[in-house]
Amino acid sequence: MKKALLLFLMFLCIPVSANELTEDYMDIATNYCTYGKYEDAIVYINKILQIEPNNTEAKELKNTLLRIQNPEIQSYLTSVNQTLSKAFSFKKSGDRKKQLDTLSSMPNDFWANYFLAEYYRENDLDKSIFYYQKAIELKPNYSQSYLGLGKAYLDNKQFQNAADALNKYLTYNKNSDIAYALRADCYMNMNYLSDAYDDIKKALKIEENISYLLIEAKILYYKGDYDDAREKLNILSRNVQTSEVYKLIGLCDYAQKDYKNALLNLDKAIILSDDDKTLNSTYNDIKQILEKR
């Protein structure tokens, strides 16, 4: 999957033909590359070459795909950049410090900054954002950087910045379900609920993902559509028994004055996770309402 992602990133820098059909084919091919479906990608590259036999970009792309599919050939990135090759060797050996030191020694190398951004996204969002921004300065047309930056901003609760980065990513990848879902999350947190709902429906039309269904249910809850939200949450709860799902079900019950079920579902949420301290307060409020009856 890592190779697929790297290959996809490389492709997005290649200018495509002005021919609308070949441009569409190139978009489809790069999308297949995202998931490592190289054979399917080659089918669409061949379609381009049937229309434009002299399309040098398509030829180079096909050659690169065939090269990557050969397990005996060394990674393109590490074969042309020896310092990057050292960094990957340190990563394989588990020496994180030397890996990071090696990447940091290349402040003007796009890939070094991109990999540092990816690494820090797990443990230092401010550094991750810094390195994504540096990577974008070095290679502005590399669309995956905007997606990574959007995720980092979202995790850091910088919702407008996240939406701006995702808008940029979507200019390159108009059918990206993950980008629409992430932007829906941003809009929801900024209380732009109509925009959030439009985006999550776009994401679900492309891919019916469980995490997208949860975002949709949350948006419906915040919009006050408690019946629809609870219906979707009930379906989700058959396969996803998490604290967040039961919390939302309980909050829908509470909003509809179904206090007994609200108490039951919030109790499940608290048992599964006590990270959300506001739940205890809501739980106690409901208990007091029931005791007064």
C-alpha positions in Angstrom: 0.0 0.0 0.0 2.9 2.3 0.8 4.3 1.8 -2.7 0.9 2.4 -4.2 0.6 5.7 -2.4 4.1 6.9 -3.4 3.4 6.0 -7.0 0.1 7.8 -6.9 1.8 10.9 -5.6 4.3 10.8 -8.3 1.6 10.6 -11.0 -0.2 13.7 -9.8 2.7 15.8 -10.8 2.5 14.7 -14.5 0.7 17.2 -16.7 -2.2 15.5 -18.7 -3.4 16.1 -22.2 -6.0 18.8 -23.0 -8.2 16.1 -24.5 -11.1 15.7 -22.1 -11.4 12.0 -22.6 -7.8 11.3 -22.0 -7.8 13.5 -19.0 -10.7 11.5 -17.6 -8.8 8.3 -18.3 -5.7 9.6 -16.5 -7.9 10.5 -13.5 -9.3 6.9 -13.4 -5.8 5.4 -13.8 -4.3 7.4 -10.9 -7.3 6.5 -8.8 -6.6 2.8 -9.4 -3.0 3.4 -8.5 -4.1 4.7 -5.1 -5.3 1.3 -4.2 -2.5 -0.6 -5.9 -4.6 -1.8 -8.8 -1.9 -1.4 -11.3 -3.4 -3.8 -14.0 -6.6 -1.8 -14.0 -4.6 1.5 -14.2 -2.7 0.1 -17.3 -6.0 -0.6 -19.0 -6.8 3.1 -18.9 -3.3 4.1 -19.8 -3.6 1.9 -22.9 -6.9 3.7 -23.8 -5.1 7.0 -23.7 -2.4 5.6 -26.0 -5.0 4.3 -28.4 -6.3 7.9 -28.7 -2.9 9.6 -28.5 -0.2 7.2 -29.5 2.5 9.9 -29.0 1.4 10.9 -25.5 4.8 10.8 -23.8 3.3 11.3 -20.3 1.1 8.2 -20.7 4.1 6.2 -22.1 6.2 7.2 -19.1 3.4 6.4 -16.7 2.9 3.0 -18.2 6.7 2.3 -18.1 6.8 3.3 -14.4 3.9 1.1 -13.6 5.5 -1.9 -15.3 8.7 -1.1 -13.5 7.0 -0.9 -10.1 5.2 -4.2 -10.7 8.6 -6.0 -11.0 9.6 -7.0 -7.4 13.2 -7.4 -8.5 13.6 -3.7 -9.2 14.7 -1.3 -6.5 12.3 1.5 -5.4 12.5 4.4 -7.8 12.8 7.0 -5.0 15.6 5.3 -3.1 17.5 4.4 -6.3 17.8 8.0 -7.3 18.3 9.5 -3.8 21.0 7.7 -1.7 20.3 9.8 1.4 16.6 8.8 1.2 17.7 5.2 0.8 19.7 5.5 4.1 16.6 6.9 5.8 14.5 3.9 4.7 17.3 1.5 5.8 17.2 3.1 9.3 13.4 2.8 9.3 13.6 -0.9 8.4 16.1 -1.5 11.2 13.9 0.3 13.7 16.3 3.1 14.3 13.8 6.0 14.4 16.3 8.6 15.6 18.7 8.0 12.7 15.8 7.8 10.3 14.5 11.3 11.4 18.0 12.8 11.6 18.7 11.6 8.0 15.4 13.0 6.7 16.0 16.3 8.6 19.4 16.6 6.9 17.6 17.3 3.6 15.7 20.5 4.3 15.1 21.3 0.7 14.1 17.8 -0.5 10.4 17.3 -1.1 10.3 13.7 -0.2 12.2 14.2 3.0 9.7 16.8 4.2 6.8 14.8 3.1 7.9 11.7 5.0 8.6 13.8 8.1 5.1 15.2 7.9 3.7 11.7 7.6 5.7 10.5 10.6 4.8 13.4 12.9 1.1 13.2 12.1 0.9 10.4 14.6 2.6 12.2 17.5 3.2 16.0 16.9 0.6 17.7 14.8 2.3 21.1 14.8 5.5 19.6 13.3 3.4 17.6 10.9 1.7 20.7 9.7 5.1 22.5 9.3 6.6 19.8 7.2 3.5 19.4 5.0 3.6 23.2 4.4 7.3 22.9 3.5 6.6 20.0 1.1 3.9 22.1 -0.6 6.4 25.0 -1.0 8.8 22.6 -2.7 6.2 20.9 -4.9 2.9 22.8 -5.0 1.2 20.4 -7.5 1.7 17.3 -5.4 -1.9 16.8 -4.3 -1.5 14.2 -1.6 0.3 16.8 0.5 -2.9 18.8 0.7 -4.8 15.7 1.9 -2.2 15.0 4.6 -2.2 18.7 5.6 -6.0 18.7 5.8 -6.0 15.6 8.1 -3.4 17.2 10.3 -5.3 20.5 10.6 -8.5 18.6 11.3 -6.9 16.5 14.1 -5.5 19.8 15.5 -9.0 21.3 15.5 -8.0 24.0 13.0 -11.2 23.4 11.0 -11.1 26.3 8.5 -7.5 25.6 7.6 -8.4 21.9 7.2 -11.2 22.8 4.9 -9.0 25.1 2.8 -6.4 22.3 2.4 -9.1 19.8 1.4 -10.6 22.3 -1.1 -7.1 22.4 -2.8 -6.9 18.6 -2.8 -10.4 18.3 -4.4 -9.3 20.5 -7.3 -6.9 17.7 -8.2 -9.2 14.8 -7.2 -12.8 15.6 -7.8 -14.1 12.1 -6.9 -12.3 11.6 -3.6 -14.7 10.2 -1.0 -12.3 10.6 1.8 -11.8 14.3 1.0 -15.5 15.0 1.0 -16.0 13.1 4.3 -13.1 15.0 5.9 -14.5 18.3 4.7 -17.9 17.3 6.0 -16.3 16.8 9.4 -14.7 20.2 9.2 -18.0 21.9 8.2 -19.9 20.1 10.9 -17.4 21.3 13.5 -17.8 24.9 12.2 -21.6 24.5 12.3 -22.0 24.7 8.5 -24.4 21.9 8.7 -26.0 22.1 5.2 -22.6 22.1 3.6 -21.5 19.3 5.8 -24.5 17.2 4.9 -24.0 17.8 1.2 -20.4 16.7 1.4 -21.1 13.5 3.4 -23.8 12.5 0.9 -21.2 13.0 -1.9 -18.8 10.8 0.0 -21.4 8.1 0.6 -22.4 8.1 -3.0 -18.8 7.2 -4.0 -18.2 4.8 -1.1 -20.6 3.6 1.6 -18.1 3.5 4.4 -19.1 2.9 8.0 -17.1 5.9 9.2 -18.9 8.1 6.7 -22.3 6.8 7.9 -21.3 7.8 11.5 -20.4 11.3 10.3 -23.8 11.5 8.5 -25.6 10.5 11.7 -23.7 13.1 13.7 -24.6 15.8 11.2 -28.3 14.8 11.4 -28.2 14.9 15.1 -26.7 18.4 15.1 -29.3 19.5 12.5 -32.0 18.3 14.9 -33.2 15.5 12.7 -33.3 13.1 15.6 -35.5 10.4 14.0 -33.3 10.1 11.0 -30.1 10.2 13.1 -31.3 7.5 15.5 -32.5 5.3 12.6 -29.0 5.4 11.0 -27.3 4.9 14.4 -29.5 1.9 15.1 -28.3 0.3 11.9 -24.7 1.2 12.7 -24.9 -0.3 16.2 -25.6 -3.7 14.8 -22.0 -3.8 13.6 -20.3 -1.0 15.5 -20.7 -1.1 19.3 -18.6 1.9 20.3 -19.0 4.5 23.0 -19.5 7.2 20.4 -22.4 5.4 18.7 -24.2 4.7 22.0 -23.5 8.3 23.1 -25.2 9.7 20.0 -28.2 7.3 20.3 -28.6 8.3 24.0 -28.4 12.0 23.1 -31.1 11.5 20.4 -33.3 9.8 23.0 -32.6 12.6 25.4 -33.5 15.3 22.9 -36.8 13.4 22.2 -37.5 13.1 26.0 -37.2 9.3 25.9 -35.3 9.4 29.2 -35.3 5.7 30.0 -33.6 4.7 26.8 -31.4 7.8 27.0 -30.1 6.6 30.4 -29.6 3.1 29.1 -27.6 4.1 26.0 -25.5 6.7 27.8 -24.7 4.1 30.4 -23.4 1.8 27.7 -21.4 4.7 26.3 -19.8 5.4 29.7 -19.0 1.8 30.3 -17.2 1.5 26.9 -15.3 4.8 27.5 -15.2 7.4 30.2 -13.1 9.9 28.2 -16.0 12.2 27.6 -16.6 13.8 31.0 -19.7 15.7 29.9 -21.5 12.4 29.6 -21.6 11.9 33.3 -23.2 15.3 33.8 -25.9 14.5 31.2 -26.4 11.0 32.7 -27.0 12.5 36.1 -29.4 15.1 34.7 -31.5 12.4 33.2 -31.4 10.4 36.4 -32.8 13.4 38.3 -35.6 13.8 35.7 -36.6 10.2 36.1 -36.4 10.4 39.9 -38.8 13.3 40.0 -41.5 11.4 38.1 
